[in-house]
Amino acid sequence: MRFLRGFIAGGIGAMALILPVGIQNFNDLSSWLVALLLAGTVGAISGGIQALDKYFRDSKEEVKVEVKK
């Protein structure tokens, strides 16, 4: 679930930076959609990596707590 939340949040965050400025025709719309897709993909990958990092850090903390007990 953490991976999915990170994936979506990263994608939406990156896509929010791409604003539809100066779209005059369908060719401009197509270029904008490609840029939006690319930003969403990059943001989703970075969000997913952050979620995996958090998952692995939490699992290491759980192991440390079990060892101390």
CHARMM-style PDB file with segment names, atoms N, HN, CA, C and O in Angstrom:
ATOM      1  N   MET     1       0.826  -1.190   0.000  1.00  0.00      PROA
ATOM      2  CA  MET     1       0.000   0.000   0.000  1.00  0.00      PROA
ATOM      3  C   MET     1       0.872   1.255   0.000  1.00  0.00      PROA
ATOM      4  O   MET     1       0.551   2.243  -0.661  1.00  0.00      PROA
ATOM      5  N   ARG     2       1.976   1.208   0.748  1.00  0.00      PROA
ATOM      6  HN  ARG     2       2.237   0.406   1.285  1.00  0.00      PROA
ATOM      7  CA  ARG     2       2.880   2.358   0.805  1.00  0.00      PROA
ATOM      8  C   ARG     2       3.454   2.649  -0.576  1.00  0.00      PROA
ATOM      9  O   ARG     2       3.572   3.808  -0.976  1.00  0.00      PROA
ATOM     10  N   PHE     3       3.814   1.582  -1.306  1.00  0.00      PROA
ATOM     11  HN  PHE     3       3.718   0.641  -0.980  1.00  0.00      PROA
ATOM     12  CA  PHE     3       4.365   1.763  -2.642  1.00  0.00      PROA
ATOM     13  C   PHE     3       3.343   2.439  -3.553  1.00  0.00      PROA
ATOM     14  O   PHE     3       3.690   3.345  -4.311  1.00  0.00      PROA
ATOM     15  N   LEU     4       2.105   2.010  -3.485  1.00  0.00      PROA
ATOM     16  HN  LEU     4       1.823   1.274  -2.870  1.00  0.00      PROA
ATOM     17  CA  LEU     4       1.051   2.587  -4.321  1.00  0.00      PROA
ATOM     18  C   LEU     4       0.822   4.054  -3.979  1.00  0.00      PROA
ATOM     19  O   LEU     4       0.678   4.883  -4.878  1.00  0.00      PROA
ATOM     20  N   ARG     5       0.787   4.380  -2.694  1.00  0.00      PROA
ATOM     21  HN  ARG     5       0.903   3.706  -1.964  1.00  0.00      PROA
ATOM     22  CA  ARG     5       0.606   5.789  -2.290  1.00  0.00      PROA
ATOM     23  C   ARG     5       1.773   6.642  -2.752  1.00  0.00      PROA
ATOM     24  O   ARG     5       1.566   7.748  -3.252  1.00  0.00      PROA
ATOM     25  N   GLY     6       2.997   6.150  -2.595  1.00  0.00      PROA
ATOM     26  HN  GLY     6       3.165   5.252  -2.188  1.00  0.00      PROA
ATOM     27  CA  GLY     6       4.168   6.894  -3.052  1.00  0.00      PROA
ATOM     28  C   GLY     6       4.187   7.055  -4.561  1.00  0.00      PROA
ATOM     29  O   GLY     6       4.545   8.115  -5.075  1.00  0.00      PROA
ATOM     30  N   PHE     7       3.804   6.012  -5.264  1.00  0.00      PROA
ATOM     31  HN  PHE     7       3.513   5.151  -4.847  1.00  0.00      PROA
ATOM     32  CA  PHE     7       3.754   6.025  -6.718  1.00  0.00      PROA
ATOM     33  C   PHE     7       2.765   7.078  -7.215  1.00  0.00      PROA
ATOM     34  O   PHE     7       3.082   7.864  -8.109  1.00  0.00      PROA
ATOM     35  N   ILE     8       1.575   7.090  -6.635  1.00  0.00      PROA
ATOM     36  HN  ILE     8       1.318   6.452  -5.909  1.00  0.00      PROA
ATOM     37  CA  ILE     8       0.535   8.038  -7.046  1.00  0.00      PROA
ATOM     38  C   ILE     8       0.902   9.457  -6.638  1.00  0.00      PROA
ATOM     39  O   ILE     8       0.763  10.381  -7.440  1.00  0.00      PROA
ATOM     40  N   ALA     9       1.363   9.648  -5.418  1.00  0.00      PROA
ATOM     41  HN  ALA     9       1.476   8.898  -4.766  1.00  0.00      PROA
ATOM     42  CA  ALA     9       1.702  10.990  -4.952  1.00  0.00      PROA
ATOM     43  C   ALA     9       2.851  11.583  -5.759  1.00  0.00      PROA
ATOM     44  O   ALA     9       2.819  12.767  -6.097  1.00  0.00      PROA
ATOM     45  N   GLY    10       3.852  10.789  -6.067  1.00  0.00      PROA
ATOM     46  HN  GLY    10       3.878   9.828  -5.792  1.00  0.00      PROA
ATOM     47  CA  GLY    10       4.965  11.277  -6.872  1.00  0.00      PROA
ATOM     48  C   GLY    10       4.536  11.639  -8.279  1.00  0.00      PROA
ATOM     49  O   GLY    10       4.963  12.658  -8.822  1.00  0.00      PROA
ATOM     50  N   GLY    11       3.703  10.816  -8.862  1.00  0.00      PROA
ATOM     51  HN  GLY    11       3.356   9.988  -8.420  1.00  0.00      PROA
ATOM     52  CA  GLY    11       3.206  11.081 -10.214  1.00  0.00      PROA
ATOM     53  C   GLY    11       2.352  12.328 -10.284  1.00  0.00      PROA
ATOM     54  O   GLY    11       2.522  13.151 -11.184  1.00  0.00      PROA
ATOM     55  N   ILE    12       1.445  12.473  -9.354  1.00  0.00      PROA
ATOM     56  HN  ILE    12       1.307  11.805  -8.624  1.00  0.00      PROA
ATOM     57  CA  ILE    12       0.564  13.640  -9.345  1.00  0.00      PROA
ATOM     58  C   ILE    12       1.357  14.912  -9.056  1.00  0.00      PROA
ATOM     59  O   ILE    12       1.099  15.961  -9.646  1.00  0.00      PROA
ATOM     60  N   GLY    13       2.318  14.810  -8.149  1.00  0.00      PROA
ATOM     61  HN  GLY    13       2.527  13.958  -7.670  1.00  0.00      PROA
ATOM     62  CA  GLY    13       3.147  15.979  -7.833  1.00  0.00      PROA
ATOM     63  C   GLY    13       3.931  16.468  -9.036  1.00  0.00      PROA
ATOM     64  O   GLY    13       4.011  17.674  -9.272  1.00  0.00      PROA
ATOM     65  N   ALA    14       4.503  15.562  -9.792  1.00  0.00      PROA
ATOM     66  HN  ALA    14       4.438  14.583  -9.600  1.00  0.00      PROA
ATOM     67  CA  ALA    14       5.263  15.951 -10.978  1.00  0.00      PROA
ATOM     68  C   ALA    14       4.340  16.455 -12.086  1.00  0.00      PROA
ATOM     69  O   ALA    14       4.680  17.397 -12.801  1.00  0.00      PROA
ATOM     70  N   MET    15       3.180  15.830 -12.225  1.00  0.00      PROA
ATOM     71  HN  MET    15       2.904  15.065 -11.645  1.00  0.00      PROA
ATOM     72  CA  MET    15       2.247  16.249 -13.260  1.00  0.00      PROA
ATOM     73  C   MET    15       1.648  17.617 -12.976  1.00  0.00      PROA
ATOM     74  O   MET    15       1.264  18.330 -13.903  1.00  0.00      PROA
ATOM     75  N   ALA    16       1.565  17.991 -11.711  1.00  0.00      PROA
ATOM     76  HN  ALA    16       1.877  17.412 -10.957  1.00  0.00      PROA
ATOM     77  CA  ALA    16       1.007  19.296 -11.362  1.00  0.00      PROA
ATOM     78  C   ALA    16       1.901  20.436 -11.852  1.00  0.00      PROA
ATOM     79  O   ALA    16       1.433  21.563 -12.017  1.00  0.00      PROA
ATOM     80  N   LEU    17       3.169  20.151 -12.081  1.00  0.00      PROA
ATOM     81  HN  LEU    17       3.549  19.236 -11.946  1.00  0.00      PROA
ATOM     82  CA  LEU    17       4.087  21.187 -12.560  1.00  0.00      PROA
ATOM     83  C   LEU    17       3.929  21.481 -14.046  1.00  0.00      PROA
ATOM     84  O   LEU    17       4.379  22.524 -14.522  1.00  0.00      PROA
ATOM     85  N   ILE    18       3.304  20.585 -14.773  1.00  0.00      PROA
ATOM     86  HN  ILE    18       2.939  19.738 -14.387  1.00  0.00      PROA
ATOM     87  CA  ILE    18       3.112  20.766 -16.209  1.00  0.00      PROA
ATOM     88  C   ILE    18       1.749  21.427 -16.430  1.00  0.00      PROA
ATOM     89  O   ILE    18       0.707  20.782 -16.307  1.00  0.00      PROA
ATOM     90  N   LEU    19       1.772  22.696 -16.753  1.00  0.00      PROA
ATOM     91  HN  LEU    19       2.618  23.219 -16.854  1.00  0.00      PROA
ATOM     92  CA  LEU    19       0.529  23.439 -16.949  1.00  0.00      PROA
ATOM     93  C   LEU    19       0.205  23.564 -18.438  1.00  0.00      PROA
ATOM     94  O   LEU    19       1.107  23.712 -19.262  1.00  0.00      PROA
ATOM     95  N   PRO    20      -1.077  23.504 -18.777  1.00  0.00      PROA
ATOM     96  CA  PRO    20      -1.461  23.629 -20.199  1.00  0.00      PROA
ATOM     97  C   PRO    20      -1.415  25.092 -20.657  1.00  0.00      PROA
ATOM     98  O   PRO    20      -2.443  25.768 -20.712  1.00  0.00      PROA
ATOM     99  N   VAL    21      -0.226  25.561 -20.979  1.00  0.00      PROA
ATOM    100  HN  VAL    21       0.609  25.012 -20.934  1.00  0.00      PROA
ATOM    101  CA  VAL    21      -0.055  26.945 -21.401  1.00  0.00      PROA
ATOM    102  C   VAL    21       0.130  26.990 -22.916  1.00  0.00      PROA
ATOM    103  O   VAL    21       0.963  26.275 -23.472  1.00  0.00      PROA
ATOM    104  N   GLY    22      -0.635  27.814 -23.554  1.00  0.00      PROA
ATOM    105  HN  GLY    22      -1.312  28.394 -23.102  1.00  0.00      PROA
ATOM    106  CA  GLY    22      -0.451  28.042 -24.986  1.00  0.00      PROA
ATOM    107  C   GLY    22      -0.907  26.907 -25.878  1.00  0.00      PROA
ATOM    108  O   GLY    22      -0.333  26.715 -26.950  1.00  0.00      PROA
ATOM    109  N   ILE    23      -1.905  26.156 -25.485  1.00  0.00      PROA
ATOM    110  HN  ILE    23      -2.372  26.313 -24.614  1.00  0.00      PROA
ATOM    111  CA  ILE    23      -2.412  25.083 -26.348  1.00  0.00      PROA
ATOM    112  C   ILE    23      -3.371  25.718 -27.354  1.00  0.00      PROA
ATOM    113  O   ILE    23      -4.432  26.223 -26.990  1.00  0.00      PROA
ATOM    114  N   GLN    24      -2.973  25.681 -28.630  1.00  0.00      PROA
ATOM    115  HN  GLN    24      -2.110  25.270 -28.926  1.00  0.00      PROA
ATOM    116  CA  GLN    24      -3.768  26.306 -29.684  1.00  0.00      PROA
ATOM    117  C   GLN    24      -4.503  25.282 -30.550  1.00  0.00      PROA
ATOM    118  O   GLN    24      -5.594  25.559 -31.048  1.00  0.00      PROA
ATOM    119  N   ASN    25      -3.912  24.107 -30.728  1.00  0.00      PROA
ATOM    120  HN  ASN    25      -3.026  23.882 -30.323  1.00  0.00      PROA
ATOM    121  CA  ASN    25      -4.514  23.102 -31.598  1.00  0.00      PROA
ATOM    122  C   ASN    25      -4.249  21.703 -31.045  1.00  0.00      PROA
ATOM    123  O   ASN    25      -3.684  21.550 -29.962  1.00  0.00      PROA
ATOM    124  N   PHE    26      -4.663  20.688 -31.796  1.00  0.00      PROA
ATOM    125  HN  PHE    26      -5.122  20.811 -32.675  1.00  0.00      PROA
ATOM    126  CA  PHE    26      -4.514  19.313 -31.323  1.00  0.00      PROA
ATOM    127  C   PHE    26      -3.053  18.865 -31.274  1.00  0.00      PROA
ATOM    128  O   PHE    26      -2.701  18.008 -30.463  1.00  0.00      PROA
ATOM    129  N   ASN    27      -2.207  19.428 -32.121  1.00  0.00      PROA
ATOM    130  HN  ASN    27      -2.493  20.124 -32.779  1.00  0.00      PROA
ATOM    131  CA  ASN    27      -0.789  19.074 -32.071  1.00  0.00      PROA
ATOM    132  C   ASN    27      -0.177  19.552 -30.767  1.00  0.00      PROA
ATOM    133  O   ASN    27       0.616  18.838 -30.153  1.00  0.00      PROA
ATOM    134  N   ASP    28      -0.539  20.755 -30.339  1.00  0.00      PROA
ATOM    135  HN  ASP    28      -1.183  21.335 -30.837  1.00  0.00      PROA
ATOM    136  CA  ASP    28      -0.055  21.259 -29.056  1.00  0.00      PROA
ATOM    137  C   ASP    28      -0.599  20.412 -27.908  1.00  0.00      PROA
ATOM    138  O   ASP    28       0.110  20.141 -26.939  1.00  0.00      PROA
ATOM    139  N   LEU    29      -1.847  20.000 -28.021  1.00  0.00      PROA
ATOM    140  HN  LEU    29      -2.423  20.220 -28.808  1.00  0.00      PROA
ATOM    141  CA  LEU    29      -2.463  19.165 -26.992  1.00  0.00      PROA
ATOM    142  C   LEU    29      -1.738  17.815 -26.897  1.00  0.00      PROA
ATOM    143  O   LEU    29      -1.500  17.306 -25.802  1.00  0.00      PROA
ATOM    144  N   SER    30      -1.398  17.256 -28.035  1.00  0.00      PROA
ATOM    145  HN  SER    30      -1.592  17.670 -28.924  1.00  0.00      PROA
ATOM    146  CA  SER    30      -0.681  15.982 -28.061  1.00  0.00      PROA
ATOM    147  C   SER    30       0.690  16.125 -27.397  1.00  0.00      PROA
ATOM    148  O   SER    30       1.086  15.267 -26.608  1.00  0.00      PROA
ATOM    149  N   SER    31       1.407  17.191 -27.707  1.00  0.00      PROA
ATOM    150  HN  SER    31       1.085  17.887 -28.348  1.00  0.00      PROA
ATOM    151  CA  SER    31       2.712  17.421 -27.089  1.00  0.00      PROA
ATOM    152  C   SER    31       2.579  17.604 -25.588  1.00  0.00      PROA
ATOM    153  O   SER    31       3.409  17.113 -24.823  1.00  0.00      PROA
ATOM    154  N   TRP    32       1.543  18.306 -25.164  1.00  0.00      PROA
ATOM    155  HN  TRP    32       0.868  18.706 -25.785  1.00  0.00      PROA
ATOM    156  CA  TRP    32       1.316  18.542 -23.742  1.00  0.00      PROA
ATOM    157  C   TRP    32       1.003  17.231 -23.026  1.00  0.00      PROA
ATOM    158  O   TRP    32       1.492  16.994 -21.921  1.00  0.00      PROA
ATOM    159  N   LEU    33       0.197  16.390 -23.643  1.00  0.00      PROA
ATOM    160  HN  LEU    33      -0.201  16.582 -24.540  1.00  0.00      PROA
ATOM    161  CA  LEU    33      -0.141  15.103 -23.031  1.00  0.00      PROA
ATOM    162  C   LEU    33       1.082  14.196 -22.915  1.00  0.00      PROA
ATOM    163  O   LEU    33       1.224  13.464 -21.935  1.00  0.00      PROA
ATOM    164  N   VAL    34       1.958  14.242 -23.906  1.00  0.00      PROA
ATOM    165  HN  VAL    34       1.843  14.836 -24.702  1.00  0.00      PROA
ATOM    166  CA  VAL    34       3.192  13.452 -23.832  1.00  0.00      PROA
ATOM    167  C   VAL    34       4.063  13.963 -22.686  1.00  0.00      PROA
ATOM    168  O   VAL    34       4.623  13.170 -21.930  1.00  0.00      PROA
ATOM    169  N   ALA    35       4.178  15.286 -22.556  1.00  0.00      PROA
ATOM    170  HN  ALA    35       3.723  15.930 -23.171  1.00  0.00      PROA
ATOM    171  CA  ALA    35       4.960  15.862 -21.455  1.00  0.00      PROA
ATOM    172  C   ALA    35       4.333  15.504 -20.113  1.00  0.00      PROA
ATOM    173  O   ALA    35       5.046  15.226 -19.149  1.00  0.00      PROA
ATOM    174  N   LEU    36       3.023  15.509 -20.046  1.00  0.00      PROA
ATOM    175  HN  LEU    36       2.443  15.735 -20.829  1.00  0.00      PROA
ATOM    176  CA  LEU    36       2.308  15.142 -18.826  1.00  0.00      PROA
ATOM    177  C   LEU    36       2.551  13.679 -18.476  1.00  0.00      PROA
ATOM    178  O   LEU    36       2.762  13.349 -17.309  1.00  0.00      PROA
ATOM    179  N   LEU    37       2.523  12.819 -19.456  1.00  0.00      PROA
ATOM    180  HN  LEU    37       2.352  13.088 -20.404  1.00  0.00      PROA
ATOM    181  CA  LEU    37       2.782  11.395 -19.243  1.00  0.00      PROA
ATOM    182  C   LEU    37       4.211  11.172 -18.765  1.00  0.00      PROA
ATOM    183  O   LEU    37       4.450  10.384 -17.850  1.00  0.00      PROA
ATOM    184  N   LEU    38       5.152  11.861 -19.381  1.00  0.00      PROA
ATOM    185  HN  LEU    38       4.958  12.501 -20.124  1.00  0.00      PROA
ATOM    186  CA  LEU    38       6.546  11.721 -18.991  1.00  0.00      PROA
ATOM    187  C   LEU    38       6.769  12.213 -17.560  1.00  0.00      PROA
ATOM    188  O   LEU    38       7.457  11.557 -16.777  1.00  0.00      PROA
ATOM    189  N   ALA    39       6.192  13.358 -17.221  1.00  0.00      PROA
ATOM    190  HN  ALA    39       5.634  13.891 -17.857  1.00  0.00      PROA
ATOM    191  CA  ALA    39       6.327  13.875 -15.850  1.00  0.00      PROA
ATOM    192  C   ALA    39       5.686  12.932 -14.845  1.00  0.00      PROA
ATOM    193  O   ALA    39       6.237  12.697 -13.770  1.00  0.00      PROA
ATOM    194  N   GLY    40       4.530  12.395 -15.188  1.00  0.00      PROA
ATOM    195  HN  GLY    40       4.081  12.586 -16.061  1.00  0.00      PROA
ATOM    196  CA  GLY    40       3.867  11.450 -14.299  1.00  0.00      PROA
ATOM    197  C   GLY    40       4.669  10.182 -14.099  1.00  0.00      PROA
ATOM    198  O   GLY    40       4.726   9.647 -12.992  1.00  0.00      PROA
ATOM    199  N   THR    41       5.286   9.702 -15.158  1.00  0.00      PROA
ATOM    200  HN  THR    41       5.239  10.137 -16.057  1.00  0.00      PROA
ATOM    201  CA  THR    41       6.100   8.489 -15.070  1.00  0.00      PROA
ATOM    202  C   THR    41       7.327   8.711 -14.189  1.00  0.00      PROA
ATOM    203  O   THR    41       7.629   7.898 -13.316  1.00  0.00      PROA
ATOM    204  N   VAL    42       8.032   9.817 -14.426  1.00  0.00      PROA
ATOM    205  HN  VAL    42       7.788  10.477 -15.136  1.00  0.00      PROA
ATOM    206  CA  VAL    42       9.220  10.117 -13.628  1.00  0.00      PROA
ATOM    207  C   VAL    42       8.844  10.325 -12.166  1.00  0.00      PROA
ATOM    208  O   VAL    42       9.519   9.813 -11.273  1.00  0.00      PROA
ATOM    209  N   GLY    43       7.769  11.074 -11.915  1.00  0.00      PROA
ATOM    210  HN  GLY    43       7.220  11.489 -12.641  1.00  0.00      PROA
ATOM    211  CA  GLY    43       7.323  11.293 -10.540  1.00  0.00      PROA
ATOM    212  C   GLY    43       6.883  10.012  -9.861  1.00  0.00      PROA
ATOM    213  O   GLY    43       7.161   9.802  -8.681  1.00  0.00      PROA
ATOM    214  N   ALA    44       6.196   9.154 -10.606  1.00  0.00      PROA
ATOM    215  HN  ALA    44       5.971   9.325 -11.565  1.00  0.00      PROA
ATOM    216  CA  ALA    44       5.740   7.884 -10.040  1.00  0.00      PROA
ATOM    217  C   ALA    44       6.921   6.975  -9.703  1.00  0.00      PROA
ATOM    218  O   ALA    44       6.911   6.293  -8.678  1.00  0.00      PROA
ATOM    219  N   ILE    45       7.924   6.967 -10.553  1.00  0.00      PROA
ATOM    220  HN  ILE    45       7.932   7.521 -11.385  1.00  0.00      PROA
ATOM    221  CA  ILE    45       9.106   6.144 -10.271  1.00  0.00      PROA
ATOM    222  C   ILE    45       9.817   6.660  -9.027  1.00  0.00      PROA
ATOM    223  O   ILE    45      10.206   5.869  -8.168  1.00  0.00      PROA
ATOM    224  N   SER    46       9.992   7.972  -8.918  1.00  0.00      PROA
ATOM    225  HN  SER    46       9.676   8.615  -9.616  1.00  0.00      PROA
ATOM    226  CA  SER    46      10.673   8.514  -7.733  1.00  0.00      PROA
ATOM    227  C   SER    46       9.845   8.293  -6.471  1.00  0.00      PROA
ATOM    228  O   SER    46      10.403   7.994  -5.416  1.00  0.00      PROA
ATOM    229  N   GLY    47       8.532   8.433  -6.563  1.00  0.00      PROA
ATOM    230  HN  GLY    47       8.079   8.676  -7.421  1.00  0.00      PROA
ATOM    231  CA  GLY    47       7.675   8.145  -5.407  1.00  0.00      PROA
ATOM    232  C   GLY    47       7.736   6.686  -5.013  1.00  0.00      PROA
ATOM    233  O   GLY    47       7.736   6.358  -3.827  1.00  0.00      PROA
ATOM    234  N   GLY    48       7.786   5.807  -6.002  1.00  0.00      PROA
ATOM    235  HN  GLY    48       7.785   6.074  -6.966  1.00  0.00      PROA
ATOM    236  CA  GLY    48       7.905   4.382  -5.718  1.00  0.00      PROA
ATOM    237  C   GLY    48       9.236   4.034  -5.063  1.00  0.00      PROA
ATOM    238  O   GLY    48       9.284   3.210  -4.150  1.00  0.00      PROA
ATOM    239  N   ILE    49      10.311   4.655  -5.521  1.00  0.00      PROA
ATOM    240  HN  ILE    49      10.272   5.325  -6.263  1.00  0.00      PROA
ATOM    241  CA  ILE    49      11.622   4.422  -4.921  1.00  0.00      PROA
ATOM    242  C   ILE    49      11.643   4.906  -3.474  1.00  0.00      PROA
ATOM    243  O   ILE    49      12.200   4.239  -2.602  1.00  0.00      PROA
ATOM    244  N   GLN    50      11.041   6.054  -3.222  1.00  0.00      PROA
ATOM    245  HN  GLN    50      10.588   6.595  -3.930  1.00  0.00      PROA
ATOM    246  CA  GLN    50      10.974   6.553  -1.843  1.00  0.00      PROA
ATOM    247  C   GLN    50      10.156   5.623  -0.956  1.00  0.00      PROA
ATOM    248  O   GLN    50      10.507   5.400   0.203  1.00  0.00      PROA
ATOM    249  N   ALA    51       9.079   5.086  -1.489  1.00  0.00      PROA
ATOM    250  HN  ALA    51       8.794   5.267  -2.431  1.00  0.00      PROA
ATOM    251  CA  ALA    51       8.255   4.155  -0.717  1.00  0.00      PROA
ATOM    252  C   ALA    51       9.020   2.874  -0.406  1.00  0.00      PROA
ATOM    253  O   ALA    51       8.934   2.353   0.706  1.00  0.00      PROA
ATOM    254  N   LEU    52       9.762   2.366  -1.376  1.00  0.00      PROA
ATOM    255  HN  LEU    52       9.832   2.789  -2.280  1.00  0.00      PROA
ATOM    256  CA  LEU    52      10.569   1.174  -1.129  1.00  0.00      PROA
ATOM    257  C   LEU    52      11.664   1.442  -0.101  1.00  0.00      PROA
ATOM    258  O   LEU    52      11.945   0.599   0.752  1.00  0.00      PROA
ATOM    259  N   ASP    53      12.278   2.614  -0.186  1.00  0.00      PROA
ATOM    260  HN  ASP    53      12.050   3.299  -0.878  1.00  0.00      PROA
ATOM    261  CA  ASP    53      13.301   2.992   0.787  1.00  0.00      PROA
ATOM    262  C   ASP    53      12.725   3.008   2.199  1.00  0.00      PROA
ATOM    263  O   ASP    53      13.333   2.484   3.132  1.00  0.00      PROA
ATOM    264  N   LYS    54      11.564   3.605   2.345  1.00  0.00      PROA
ATOM    265  HN  LYS    54      11.070   4.031   1.586  1.00  0.00      PROA
ATOM    266  CA  LYS    54      10.911   3.662   3.656  1.00  0.00      PROA
ATOM    267  C   LYS    54      10.563   2.257   4.147  1.00  0.00      PROA
ATOM    268  O   LYS    54      10.718   1.954   5.330  1.00  0.00      PROA
ATOM    269  N   TYR    55      10.097   1.412   3.251  1.00  0.00      PROA
ATOM    270  HN  TYR    55       9.971   1.658   2.290  1.00  0.00      PROA
ATOM    271  CA  TYR    55       9.753   0.040   3.612  1.00  0.00      PROA
ATOM    272  C   TYR    55      10.972  -0.709   4.142  1.00  0.00      PROA
ATOM    273  O   TYR    55      10.899  -1.371   5.177  1.00  0.00      PROA
ATOM    274  N   PHE    56      12.088  -0.601   3.431  1.00  0.00      PROA
ATOM    275  HN  PHE    56      12.148  -0.063   2.590  1.00  0.00      PROA
ATOM    276  CA  PHE    56      13.292  -1.309   3.855  1.00  0.00      PROA
ATOM    277  C   PHE    56      13.877  -0.727   5.148  1.00  0.00      PROA
ATOM    278  O   PHE    56      14.398  -1.473   5.977  1.00  0.00      PROA
ATOM    279  N   ARG    57      13.796   0.588   5.325  1.00  0.00      PROA
ATOM    280  HN  ARG    57      13.372   1.194   4.651  1.00  0.00      PROA
ATOM    281  CA  ARG    57      14.279   1.181   6.572  1.00  0.00      PROA
ATOM    282  C   ARG    57      13.418   0.737   7.752  1.00  0.00      PROA
ATOM    283  O   ARG    57      13.944   0.458   8.829  1.00  0.00      PROA
ATOM    284  N   ASP    58      12.107   0.670   7.559  1.00  0.00      PROA
ATOM    285  HN  ASP    58      11.680   0.897   6.684  1.00  0.00      PROA
ATOM    286  CA  ASP    58      11.222   0.214   8.628  1.00  0.00      PROA
ATOM    287  C   ASP    58      11.457  -1.259   8.957  1.00  0.00      PROA
ATOM    288  O   ASP    58      11.410  -1.651  10.123  1.00  0.00      PROA
ATOM    289  N   SER    59      11.709  -2.075   7.929  1.00  0.00      PROA
ATOM    290  HN  SER    59      11.747  -1.756   6.982  1.00  0.00      PROA
ATOM    291  CA  SER    59      11.943  -3.498   8.193  1.00  0.00      PROA
ATOM    292  C   SER    59      13.254  -3.701   8.954  1.00  0.00      PROA
ATOM    293  O   SER    59      13.346  -4.616   9.773  1.00  0.00      PROA
ATOM    294  N   LYS    60      14.267  -2.873   8.705  1.00  0.00      PROA
ATOM    295  HN  LYS    60      14.193  -2.130   8.039  1.00  0.00      PROA
ATOM    296  CA  LYS    60      15.517  -2.957   9.463  1.00  0.00      PROA
ATOM    297  C   LYS    60      15.298  -2.552  10.912  1.00  0.00      PROA
ATOM    298  O   LYS    60      15.882  -3.145  11.819  1.00  0.00      PROA
ATOM    299  N   GLU    61      14.455  -1.541  11.136  1.00  0.00      PROA
ATOM    300  HN  GLU    61      13.981  -1.059  10.399  1.00  0.00      PROA
ATOM    301  CA  GLU    61      14.146  -1.110  12.503  1.00  0.00      PROA
ATOM    302  C   GLU    61      13.424  -2.222  13.266  1.00  0.00      PROA
ATOM    303  O   GLU    61      13.675  -2.416  14.456  1.00  0.00      PROA
ATOM    304  N   GLU    62      12.536  -2.950  12.600  1.00  0.00      PROA
ATOM    305  HN  GLU    62      12.332  -2.793  11.634  1.00  0.00      PROA
ATOM    306  CA  GLU    62      11.821  -4.041  13.243  1.00  0.00      PROA
ATOM    307  C   GLU    62      12.790  -5.143  13.651  1.00  0.00      PROA
ATOM    308  O   GLU    62      12.634  -5.741  14.716  1.00  0.00      PROA
ATOM    309  N   VAL    63      13.782  -5.418  12.822  1.00  0.00      PROA
ATOM    310  HN  VAL    63      13.909  -4.933  11.957  1.00  0.00      PROA
ATOM    311  CA  VAL    63      14.772  -6.436  13.143  1.00  0.00      PROA
ATOM    312  C   VAL    63      15.592  -6.008  14.346  1.00  0.00      PROA
ATOM    313  O   VAL    63      15.886  -6.831  15.213  1.00  0.00      PROA
ATOM    314  N   LYS    64      15.969  -4.733  14.417  1.00  0.00      PROA
ATOM    315  HN  LYS    64      15.730  -4.065  13.712  1.00  0.00      PROA
ATOM    316  CA  LYS    64      16.739  -4.223  15.549  1.00  0.00      PROA
ATOM    317  C   LYS    64      15.943  -4.324  16.854  1.00  0.00      PROA
ATOM    318  O   LYS    64      16.496  -4.667  17.899  1.00  0.00      PROA
ATOM    319  N   VAL    65      14.650  -4.025  16.786  1.00  0.00      PROA
ATOM    320  HN  VAL    65      14.201  -3.747  15.937  1.00  0.00      PROA
ATOM    321  CA  VAL    65      13.803  -4.094  17.966  1.00  0.00      PROA
ATOM    322  C   VAL    65      13.667  -5.541  18.424  1.00  0.00      PROA
ATOM    323  O   VAL    65      13.692  -5.799  19.627  1.00  0.00      PROA
ATOM    324  N   GLU    66      13.524  -6.485  17.511  1.00  0.00      PROA
ATOM    325  HN  GLU    66      13.503  -6.275  16.534  1.00  0.00      PROA
ATOM    326  CA  GLU    66      13.411  -7.892  17.864  1.00  0.00      PROA
ATOM    327  C   GLU    66      14.697  -8.403  18.486  1.00  0.00      PROA
ATOM    328  O   GLU    66      14.647  -9.212  19.413  1.00  0.00      PROA
ATOM    329  N   VAL    67      15.840  -7.957  18.004  1.00  0.00      PROA
ATOM    330  HN  VAL    67      15.881  -7.300  17.251  1.00  0.00      PROA
ATOM    331  CA  VAL    67      17.126  -8.396  18.529  1.00  0.00      PROA
ATOM    332  C   VAL    67      17.304  -7.889  19.954  1.00  0.00      PROA
ATOM    333  O   VAL    67      17.843  -8.611  20.794  1.00  0.00      PROA
ATOM    334  N   LYS    68      16.864  -6.661  20.252  1.00  0.00      PROA
ATOM    335  HN  LYS    68      16.427  -6.075  19.570  1.00  0.00      PROA
ATOM    336  CA  LYS    68      16.997  -6.085  21.589  1.00  0.00      PROA
ATOM    337  C   LYS    68      16.127  -6.800  22.617  1.00  0.00      PROA
ATOM    338  O   LYS    68      16.462  -6.823  23.801  1.00  0.00      PROA
ATOM    339  N   LYS    69      15.022  -7.380  22.181  1.00  0.00      PROA
ATOM    340  HN  LYS    69      14.750  -7.361  21.219  1.00  0.00      PROA
ATOM    341  CA  LYS    69      14.118  -8.060  23.095  1.00  0.00      PROA
ATOM    342  C   LYS    69      14.721  -9.322  23.507  1.00  0.00      PROA
ATOM    343  OT1 LYS    69      14.125 -10.066  24.286  1.00  0.00      PROA
TER     344      LYS     69
END
